[in-house]
Amino acid sequence: MATHIDPVCGMEVGEDTAFKTLYKGKVYYFCSRQCKEAFDKDPERYLKGGPRGMPHH
Ligand SMILES: [Zn+2]
């Protein structure tokens, strides 16, 4: 099974269980809805700055 790095918290997430969002034609994968919502609010922050870590991990 393919895994992806959650761009918000840096966790590895499995494709089947991940929350997904489409941004600029690319799919991003998240460990949780909180991470997805954080990314949706400000995608560039995570794409430029890298994973920040989230309090719920
Ligand atoms: Zn996450």
PDB file of the backbone (N, CA, C, O) and the ligand in Angstrom, with CONECT records:
HET     ZN  A 101       1
ATOM      1  N   MET A   1       0.847  -1.207   0.000  1.00  0.00           N
ATOM      2  CA  MET A   1       0.000   0.000   0.000  1.00  0.00           C
ATOM      3  C   MET A   1       0.877   1.249   0.000  1.00  0.00           C
ATOM      4  O   MET A   1       1.879   1.320   0.711  1.00  0.00           O
ATOM      5  N   ALA A   2       0.493   2.205  -0.787  1.00  0.00           N
ATOM      6  CA  ALA A   2       1.264   3.450  -0.885  1.00  0.00           C
ATOM      7  C   ALA A   2       1.083   4.291   0.382  1.00  0.00           C
ATOM      8  O   ALA A   2      -0.005   4.358   0.954  1.00  0.00           O
ATOM      9  N   THR A   3       2.156   4.916   0.794  1.00  0.00           N
ATOM     10  CA  THR A   3       2.057   5.847   1.910  1.00  0.00           C
ATOM     11  C   THR A   3       2.523   7.226   1.455  1.00  0.00           C
ATOM     12  O   THR A   3       3.281   7.373   0.496  1.00  0.00           O
ATOM     13  N   HIS A   4       2.038   8.226   2.182  1.00  0.00           N
ATOM     14  CA  HIS A   4       2.341   9.607   1.835  1.00  0.00           C
ATOM     15  C   HIS A   4       2.675  10.352   3.115  1.00  0.00           C
ATOM     16  O   HIS A   4       2.262   9.955   4.205  1.00  0.00           O
ATOM     17  N   ILE A   5       3.418  11.422   2.972  1.00  0.00           N
ATOM     18  CA  ILE A   5       3.732  12.247   4.136  1.00  0.00           C
ATOM     19  C   ILE A   5       2.690  13.358   4.267  1.00  0.00           C
ATOM     20  O   ILE A   5       2.451  14.133   3.341  1.00  0.00           O
ATOM     21  N   ASP A   6       2.093  13.403   5.426  1.00  0.00           N
ATOM     22  CA  ASP A   6       1.168  14.489   5.761  1.00  0.00           C
ATOM     23  C   ASP A   6       1.964  15.799   5.803  1.00  0.00           C
ATOM     24  O   ASP A   6       2.860  15.939   6.635  1.00  0.00           O
ATOM     25  N   PRO A   7       1.657  16.758   4.925  1.00  0.00           N
ATOM     26  CA  PRO A   7       2.467  17.979   4.861  1.00  0.00           C
ATOM     27  C   PRO A   7       2.283  18.898   6.067  1.00  0.00           C
ATOM     28  O   PRO A   7       3.066  19.826   6.267  1.00  0.00           O
ATOM     29  N   VAL A   8       1.258  18.644   6.865  1.00  0.00           N
ATOM     30  CA  VAL A   8       1.018  19.496   8.026  1.00  0.00           C
ATOM     31  C   VAL A   8       1.824  19.021   9.231  1.00  0.00           C
ATOM     32  O   VAL A   8       2.516  19.820   9.863  1.00  0.00           O
ATOM     33  N   CYS A   9       1.743  17.736   9.555  1.00  0.00           N
ATOM     34  CA  CYS A   9       2.384  17.243  10.778  1.00  0.00           C
ATOM     35  C   CYS A   9       3.605  16.376  10.501  1.00  0.00           C
ATOM     36  O   CYS A   9       4.381  16.098  11.415  1.00  0.00           O
ATOM     37  N   GLY A  10       3.790  15.942   9.243  1.00  0.00           N
ATOM     38  CA  GLY A  10       4.954  15.143   8.911  1.00  0.00           C
ATOM     39  C   GLY A  10       4.774  13.647   9.113  1.00  0.00           C
ATOM     40  O   GLY A  10       5.701  12.875   8.867  1.00  0.00           O
ATOM     41  N   MET A  11       3.592  13.225   9.557  1.00  0.00           N
ATOM     42  CA  MET A  11       3.333  11.796   9.755  1.00  0.00           C
ATOM     43  C   MET A  11       3.190  11.074   8.420  1.00  0.00           C
ATOM     44  O   MET A  11       2.787  11.657   7.413  1.00  0.00           O
ATOM     45  N   GLU A  12       3.533   9.783   8.445  1.00  0.00           N
ATOM     46  CA  GLU A  12       3.288   8.943   7.285  1.00  0.00           C
ATOM     47  C   GLU A  12       1.851   8.445   7.340  1.00  0.00           C
ATOM     48  O   GLU A  12       1.405   7.938   8.369  1.00  0.00           O
ATOM     49  N   VAL A  13       1.133   8.586   6.244  1.00  0.00           N
ATOM     50  CA  VAL A  13      -0.260   8.138   6.221  1.00  0.00           C
ATOM     51  C   VAL A  13      -0.495   7.187   5.062  1.00  0.00           C
ATOM     52  O   VAL A  13       0.042   7.378   3.970  1.00  0.00           O
ATOM     53  N   GLY A  14      -1.294   6.168   5.302  1.00  0.00           N
ATOM     54  CA  GLY A  14      -1.649   5.213   4.256  1.00  0.00           C
ATOM     55  C   GLY A  14      -2.708   5.805   3.334  1.00  0.00           C
ATOM     56  O   GLY A  14      -3.609   6.522   3.770  1.00  0.00           O
ATOM     57  N   GLU A  15      -2.579   5.491   2.065  1.00  0.00           N
ATOM     58  CA  GLU A  15      -3.489   6.070   1.081  1.00  0.00           C
ATOM     59  C   GLU A  15      -4.960   5.749   1.387  1.00  0.00           C
ATOM     60  O   GLU A  15      -5.838   6.589   1.187  1.00  0.00           O
ATOM     61  N   ASP A  16      -5.218   4.542   1.867  1.00  0.00           N
ATOM     62  CA  ASP A  16      -6.605   4.110   2.083  1.00  0.00           C
ATOM     63  C   ASP A  16      -7.295   4.813   3.240  1.00  0.00           C
ATOM     64  O   ASP A  16      -8.505   5.035   3.206  1.00  0.00           O
ATOM     65  N   THR A  17      -6.519   5.167   4.272  1.00  0.00           N
ATOM     66  CA  THR A  17      -7.123   5.730   5.474  1.00  0.00           C
ATOM     67  C   THR A  17      -6.996   7.243   5.538  1.00  0.00           C
ATOM     68  O   THR A  17      -7.585   7.878   6.412  1.00  0.00           O
ATOM     69  N   ALA A  18      -6.229   7.830   4.614  1.00  0.00           N
ATOM     70  CA  ALA A  18      -5.915   9.252   4.705  1.00  0.00           C
ATOM     71  C   ALA A  18      -7.116  10.138   4.374  1.00  0.00           C
ATOM     72  O   ALA A  18      -8.028   9.744   3.647  1.00  0.00           O
ATOM     73  N   PHE A  19      -7.082  11.336   4.928  1.00  0.00           N
ATOM     74  CA  PHE A  19      -7.953  12.409   4.460  1.00  0.00           C
ATOM     75  C   PHE A  19      -7.222  13.059   3.292  1.00  0.00           C
ATOM     76  O   PHE A  19      -6.007  13.251   3.343  1.00  0.00           O
ATOM     77  N   LYS A  20      -7.955  13.393   2.252  1.00  0.00           N
ATOM     78  CA  LYS A  20      -7.305  13.906   1.042  1.00  0.00           C
ATOM     79  C   LYS A  20      -7.828  15.285   0.683  1.00  0.00           C
ATOM     80  O   LYS A  20      -8.983  15.618   0.949  1.00  0.00           O
ATOM     81  N   THR A  21      -6.969  16.069   0.083  1.00  0.00           N
ATOM     82  CA  THR A  21      -7.411  17.330  -0.479  1.00  0.00           C
ATOM     83  C   THR A  21      -6.672  17.574  -1.789  1.00  0.00           C
ATOM     84  O   THR A  21      -5.523  17.164  -1.950  1.00  0.00           O
ATOM     85  N   LEU A  22      -7.336  18.237  -2.712  1.00  0.00           N
ATOM     86  CA  LEU A  22      -6.732  18.533  -4.011  1.00  0.00           C
ATOM     87  C   LEU A  22      -6.349  20.006  -4.020  1.00  0.00           C
ATOM     88  O   LEU A  22      -7.182  20.878  -3.772  1.00  0.00           O
ATOM     89  N   TYR A  23      -5.089  20.270  -4.305  1.00  0.00           N
ATOM     90  CA  TYR A  23      -4.622  21.650  -4.343  1.00  0.00           C
ATOM     91  C   TYR A  23      -3.717  21.822  -5.554  1.00  0.00           C
ATOM     92  O   TYR A  23      -2.721  21.114  -5.704  1.00  0.00           O
ATOM     93  N   LYS A  24      -4.070  22.767  -6.412  1.00  0.00           N
ATOM     94  CA  LYS A  24      -3.300  23.042  -7.629  1.00  0.00           C
ATOM     95  C   LYS A  24      -3.001  21.768  -8.424  1.00  0.00           C
ATOM     96  O   LYS A  24      -1.885  21.572  -8.905  1.00  0.00           O
ATOM     97  N   GLY A  25      -4.017  20.905  -8.557  1.00  0.00           N
ATOM     98  CA  GLY A  25      -3.878  19.727  -9.393  1.00  0.00           C
ATOM     99  C   GLY A  25      -3.129  18.566  -8.778  1.00  0.00           C
ATOM    100  O   GLY A  25      -2.896  17.559  -9.446  1.00  0.00           O
ATOM    101  N   LYS A  26      -2.741  18.686  -7.498  1.00  0.00           N
ATOM    102  CA  LYS A  26      -2.007  17.625  -6.824  1.00  0.00           C
ATOM    103  C   LYS A  26      -2.807  17.192  -5.597  1.00  0.00           C
ATOM    104  O   LYS A  26      -3.422  18.017  -4.921  1.00  0.00           O
ATOM    105  N   VAL A  27      -2.791  15.874  -5.316  1.00  0.00           N
ATOM    106  CA  VAL A  27      -3.511  15.377  -4.151  1.00  0.00           C
ATOM    107  C   VAL A  27      -2.561  15.323  -2.955  1.00  0.00           C
ATOM    108  O   VAL A  27      -1.439  14.830  -3.061  1.00  0.00           O
ATOM    109  N   TYR A  28      -3.023  15.831  -1.826  1.00  0.00           N
ATOM    110  CA  TYR A  28      -2.266  15.765  -0.580  1.00  0.00           C
ATOM    111  C   TYR A  28      -3.024  14.901   0.410  1.00  0.00           C
ATOM    112  O   TYR A  28      -4.255  14.861   0.412  1.00  0.00           O
ATOM    113  N   TYR A  29      -2.261  14.204   1.259  1.00  0.00           N
ATOM    114  CA  TYR A  29      -2.842  13.224   2.184  1.00  0.00           C
ATOM    115  C   TYR A  29      -2.561  13.638   3.620  1.00  0.00           C
ATOM    116  O   TYR A  29      -1.483  14.136   3.945  1.00  0.00           O
ATOM    117  N   PHE A  30      -3.564  13.418   4.476  1.00  0.00           N
ATOM    118  CA  PHE A  30      -3.477  13.875   5.866  1.00  0.00           C
ATOM    119  C   PHE A  30      -3.892  12.766   6.816  1.00  0.00           C
ATOM    120  O   PHE A  30      -4.698  11.901   6.474  1.00  0.00           O
ATOM    121  N   CYS A  31      -3.323  12.808   8.023  1.00  0.00           N
ATOM    122  CA  CYS A  31      -3.610  11.779   9.020  1.00  0.00           C
ATOM    123  C   CYS A  31      -4.959  12.016   9.667  1.00  0.00           C
ATOM    124  O   CYS A  31      -5.560  11.075  10.185  1.00  0.00           O
ATOM    125  N   SER A  32      -5.447  13.235   9.652  1.00  0.00           N
ATOM    126  CA  SER A  32      -6.658  13.565  10.391  1.00  0.00           C
ATOM    127  C   SER A  32      -7.370  14.723   9.714  1.00  0.00           C
ATOM    128  O   SER A  32      -6.810  15.416   8.865  1.00  0.00           O
ATOM    129  N   ARG A  33      -8.620  14.913  10.113  1.00  0.00           N
ATOM    130  CA  ARG A  33      -9.371  16.032   9.555  1.00  0.00           C
ATOM    131  C   ARG A  33      -8.776  17.366   9.991  1.00  0.00           C
ATOM    132  O   ARG A  33      -8.800  18.338   9.236  1.00  0.00           O
ATOM    133  N   GLN A  34      -8.239  17.410  11.220  1.00  0.00           N
ATOM    134  CA  GLN A  34      -7.622  18.662  11.681  1.00  0.00           C
ATOM    135  C   GLN A  34      -6.476  19.084  10.771  1.00  0.00           C
ATOM    136  O   GLN A  34      -6.334  20.261  10.437  1.00  0.00           O
ATOM    137  N   CYS A  35      -5.661  18.113  10.376  1.00  0.00           N
ATOM    138  CA  CYS A  35      -4.535  18.435   9.491  1.00  0.00           C
ATOM    139  C   CYS A  35      -5.038  18.895   8.126  1.00  0.00           C
ATOM    140  O   CYS A  35      -4.517  19.856   7.560  1.00  0.00           O
ATOM    141  N   LYS A  36      -6.039  18.216   7.606  1.00  0.00           N
ATOM    142  CA  LYS A  36      -6.602  18.610   6.311  1.00  0.00           C
ATOM    143  C   LYS A  36      -7.158  20.035   6.373  1.00  0.00           C
ATOM    144  O   LYS A  36      -6.938  20.839   5.467  1.00  0.00           O
ATOM    145  N   GLU A  37      -7.876  20.331   7.449  1.00  0.00           N
ATOM    146  CA  GLU A  37      -8.480  21.665   7.565  1.00  0.00           C
ATOM    147  C   GLU A  37      -7.415  22.742   7.730  1.00  0.00           C
ATOM    148  O   GLU A  37      -7.562  23.851   7.215  1.00  0.00           O
ATOM    149  N   ALA A  38      -6.355  22.420   8.441  1.00  0.00           N
ATOM    150  CA  ALA A  38      -5.258  23.379   8.605  1.00  0.00           C
ATOM    151  C   ALA A  38      -4.613  23.664   7.249  1.00  0.00           C
ATOM    152  O   ALA A  38      -4.284  24.807   6.932  1.00  0.00           O
ATOM    153  N   PHE A  39      -4.439  22.617   6.464  1.00  0.00           N
ATOM    154  CA  PHE A  39      -3.856  22.791   5.134  1.00  0.00           C
ATOM    155  C   PHE A  39      -4.784  23.577   4.224  1.00  0.00           C
ATOM    156  O   PHE A  39      -4.344  24.472   3.503  1.00  0.00           O
ATOM    157  N   ASP A  40      -6.073  23.242   4.258  1.00  0.00           N
ATOM    158  CA  ASP A  40      -7.037  23.934   3.406  1.00  0.00           C
ATOM    159  C   ASP A  40      -7.082  25.435   3.695  1.00  0.00           C
ATOM    160  O   ASP A  40      -7.305  26.240   2.790  1.00  0.00           O
ATOM    161  N   LYS A  41      -6.871  25.804   4.951  1.00  0.00           N
ATOM    162  CA  LYS A  41      -6.907  27.209   5.337  1.00  0.00           C
ATOM    163  C   LYS A  41      -5.731  27.983   4.778  1.00  0.00           C
ATOM    164  O   LYS A  41      -5.877  29.136   4.373  1.00  0.00           O
ATOM    165  N   ASP A  42      -4.554  27.348   4.752  1.00  0.00           N
ATOM    166  CA  ASP A  42      -3.340  28.064   4.367  1.00  0.00           C
ATOM    167  C   ASP A  42      -2.315  27.108   3.751  1.00  0.00           C
ATOM    168  O   ASP A  42      -1.273  26.840   4.349  1.00  0.00           O
ATOM    169  N   PRO A  43      -2.616  26.594   2.552  1.00  0.00           N
ATOM    170  CA  PRO A  43      -1.750  25.571   1.943  1.00  0.00           C
ATOM    171  C   PRO A  43      -0.308  26.019   1.749  1.00  0.00           C
ATOM    172  O   PRO A  43       0.619  25.243   1.981  1.00  0.00           O
ATOM    173  N   GLU A  44      -0.114  27.241   1.333  1.00  0.00           N
ATOM    174  CA  GLU A  44       1.244  27.704   1.015  1.00  0.00           C
ATOM    175  C   GLU A  44       2.164  27.680   2.228  1.00  0.00           C
ATOM    176  O   GLU A  44       3.366  27.438   2.113  1.00  0.00           O
ATOM    177  N   ARG A  45       1.588  27.932   3.367  1.00  0.00           N
ATOM    178  CA  ARG A  45       2.375  27.918   4.595  1.00  0.00           C
ATOM    179  C   ARG A  45       3.050  26.561   4.807  1.00  0.00           C
ATOM    180  O   ARG A  45       4.214  26.492   5.203  1.00  0.00           O
ATOM    181  N   TYR A  46       2.306  25.486   4.540  1.00  0.00           N
ATOM    182  CA  TYR A  46       2.853  24.148   4.757  1.00  0.00           C
ATOM    183  C   TYR A  46       3.722  23.701   3.604  1.00  0.00           C
ATOM    184  O   TYR A  46       4.702  22.983   3.805  1.00  0.00           O
ATOM    185  N   LEU A  47       3.374  24.116   2.394  1.00  0.00           N
ATOM    186  CA  LEU A  47       4.166  23.712   1.241  1.00  0.00           C
ATOM    187  C   LEU A  47       5.522  24.409   1.242  1.00  0.00           C
ATOM    188  O   LEU A  47       6.525  23.820   0.839  1.00  0.00           O
ATOM    189  N   LYS A  48       5.554  25.639   1.686  1.00  0.00           N
ATOM    190  CA  LYS A  48       6.823  26.374   1.710  1.00  0.00           C
ATOM    191  C   LYS A  48       7.618  26.090   2.969  1.00  0.00           C
ATOM    192  O   LYS A  48       8.841  25.959   2.930  1.00  0.00           O
ATOM    193  N   GLY A  49       6.910  25.995   4.092  1.00  0.00           N
ATOM    194  CA  GLY A  49       7.599  25.906   5.377  1.00  0.00           C
ATOM    195  C   GLY A  49       7.852  24.488   5.848  1.00  0.00           C
ATOM    196  O   GLY A  49       8.660  24.278   6.752  1.00  0.00           O
ATOM    197  N   GLY A  50       7.174  23.500   5.252  1.00  0.00           N
ATOM    198  CA  GLY A  50       7.315  22.132   5.712  1.00  0.00           C
ATOM    199  C   GLY A  50       6.414  21.858   6.898  1.00  0.00           C
ATOM    200  O   GLY A  50       5.745  22.758   7.406  1.00  0.00           O
ATOM    201  N   PRO A  51       6.402  20.595   7.341  1.00  0.00           N
ATOM    202  CA  PRO A  51       5.537  20.205   8.449  1.00  0.00           C
ATOM    203  C   PRO A  51       5.876  20.975   9.726  1.00  0.00           C
ATOM    204  O   PRO A  51       7.046  21.198  10.037  1.00  0.00           O
ATOM    205  N   ARG A  52       4.846  21.372  10.452  1.00  0.00           N
ATOM    206  CA  ARG A  52       5.031  22.163  11.668  1.00  0.00           C
ATOM    207  C   ARG A  52       4.815  21.361  12.935  1.00  0.00           C
ATOM    208  O   ARG A  52       5.233  21.765  14.021  1.00  0.00           O
ATOM    209  N   GLY A  53       4.165  20.230  12.787  1.00  0.00           N
ATOM    210  CA  GLY A  53       3.767  19.505  13.984  1.00  0.00           C
ATOM    211  C   GLY A  53       2.443  20.060  14.477  1.00  0.00           C
ATOM    212  O   GLY A  53       2.184  21.261  14.390  1.00  0.00           O
ATOM    213  N   MET A  54       1.621  19.181  14.987  1.00  0.00           N
ATOM    214  CA  MET A  54       0.302  19.583  15.465  1.00  0.00           C
ATOM    215  C   MET A  54       0.157  19.101  16.901  1.00  0.00           C
ATOM    216  O   MET A  54       0.675  18.048  17.271  1.00  0.00           O
ATOM    217  N   PRO A  55      -0.554  19.886  17.704  1.00  0.00           N
ATOM    218  CA  PRO A  55      -0.704  19.520  19.116  1.00  0.00           C
ATOM    219  C   PRO A  55      -1.396  18.182  19.347  1.00  0.00           C
ATOM    220  O   PRO A  55      -1.179  17.560  20.387  1.00  0.00           O
ATOM    221  N   HIS A  56      -2.219  17.721  18.412  1.00  0.00           N
ATOM    222  CA  HIS A  56      -2.940  16.472  18.659  1.00  0.00           C
ATOM    223  C   HIS A  56      -2.095  15.233  18.416  1.00  0.00           C
ATOM    224  O   HIS A  56      -2.585  14.118  18.600  1.00  0.00           O
ATOM    225  N   HIS A  57      -0.828  15.394  18.005  1.00  0.00           N
ATOM    226  CA  HIS A  57       0.014  14.209  17.856  1.00  0.00           C
ATOM    227  C   HIS A  57       0.907  14.025  19.046  1.00  0.00           C
ATOM    228  O   HIS A  57       1.686  13.074  19.092  1.00  0.00           O
TER     229      HIS A  57
HETATM  230 ZN    ZN A 101      -1.356  15.069  10.493  1.00  0.00          ZN2+
END
